[in-house]
Amino acid sequence: MMRELGGVFEVAVAAAVFAGASSFASPDAFLDGFAPAVVVLAAFSLAGAIVALAVPGRSRTGESVPVGSVSALEGAGRG
């Protein structure tokens, strides 16, 4: 759930930066807003990578869970 909210927030901020710094009057004016928006997206990506490195990983217990057949699917495909 947090990934989806983070993605929506990131797109909204990038769109706001783009809209504030650009216009559709000319290709140069369009690119004037595109560059700052890409910088903001790169900053969000860097922040996400730093947070991902700071979060502790899952610990492995060394025990594996046996996987068996699922009875509901055993008769699937038979006419």
Secondary structure, DSSP 8 states (H G I E B T S, - for coil): -HHHHHHHHHHHHHHHHHHHH--SSSHHHHHHHHHHHHHHHHHHHHHHHHHHHHS------S--------HHHHTTT--
